[in-house]
Amino acid sequence: QVQLVESGGGLVQPGGSLRLSCAASTRTFVTTYAMGWVRHSPGKEREFVASIGWNGNTYYVESVKGRFTISRDNAKNILYLQMNSLKPDDTAVYYCAAGPKFGVATSRVTDFRSWGQGTQVTVSA
């Protein structure tokens, strides 16, 4: 069972930026599995944010297009989420998640099978 460990969350003012990282315990995991980010706010359902397929294709929820970028470092086996122009509505716990091996980018939260522990992102003045 792969372990996914997120980092990089914190408190940021509206308009600011953060970069989330997700390290996988299994070598080459992030380059051979579909990977993604899902967020969860109190009182709301889990929301898909972004995903990247094993072949590099990406998919974003409409509300973050042009502001967030998902990427990965193949050598370091780390998944990233660069978040710019952050808004208060982006406040949530962000989870790194892994889908199927050789999977394509997906927006379905149910496609993700392995999850990290989450990292809190708070956007507030």
N, C-alpha and C positions, 0 to 999 in steps of 0.2 A: 504494500500500500504506500503510494507516494505521500510525502508530507509537503505541504505548501505553507510557506511562512511569509506573511506580508509585513511591510514596513513602510514608513514615509508619511503616515497620516499626521494630523495635527490641526492646530487652529490657524486660520488665515483670514485676512480681511477680504471683503468682496472685491473682485477684480484681481486678486492675487493668484499665485500658482503653487502647485504641489506636484511632486512626482512620487507615485507609489511604486514599490518594488515587490516582486513575489519570487522567492527562491524555492526551487524544487529539490527534493532530496535525492531524486533519481537522475542519474546522468543522462543528458540529452532529452529529458522529458519535455521541456517546453518547446522543443523543435519538432517533436514527433506526435504531439497531441494537440487537439484543438484546445485553446486556452481563452479565458475570458475574465471579465470583472463584472460583478453583480453588487448592487448596493441595497441597503435596507435601512429605512427610517422608521422610527416608532409610529405605530398606527397605520403604516402603509405596507403593501405587499413588497416582496423582493422585486427589484427592478433590474433588468438587464442593462448594462452600460456599454460594453464593448467586447469584441472577441476577435481572435486571430486564428486562422486555420493553420494546419501543419504546412500548407503550401504558401502561407504568407498573406492570403487574402484577409481582409478585415471587414468588420461590420460594427456600426454604431447605432445607438438609440438616437432618434432625431434631436432630442434636447441637448445632446453634447457634441453634435457634429460641428466641426470647425473650432472646437474648444479643447477637446480631449484627443489624445493620440495613444493608441496601443502599439507596443513594439516589444521586441525581445532581443536579448544578447545571446547569441548561440554559443559563444565561447564560455560565457559565465553561467548559462542555463538559468537566466533570470527574465521574468516577464515584467514589463513596465506599463504604467499608465501616467502619461504626462497630462496634467490638468491645468489649463490656463483660463483666464477670465472667469474665475469661480464665482458662483452665485450662492446666496443663502439656501436656495432649493437643492443645491448639491450636497448639503449636509446629510451625512449618513455613515453607517459602517460599510466599508468597502471590502468585499471578499474576492479573493483570487480563486478561480475555479478551473478545473480541467475536465474536458469532454472526452470523446472517444479518440483512440489512437488513429492517426491519419484522418482525423475529422476535419471538416471545413468550418469556417466561421459560422456561428449560429447565434440567433437571438433568443432561442428557447432556453429558459432557465433550467428546465427539466432535462436538458441534454448534458448538463454538467454533473459529474459523478464524484469528483473529489474536491474538497473545499479547504481553504485556509481558515485561520481563526478570526480573521477580520482586523481592520485597522480603522479607527475613527477619524473622519474628516469633518471638521466644523468650520463653516464659513459664516463669520459674524464680525460686525464692526465693534 
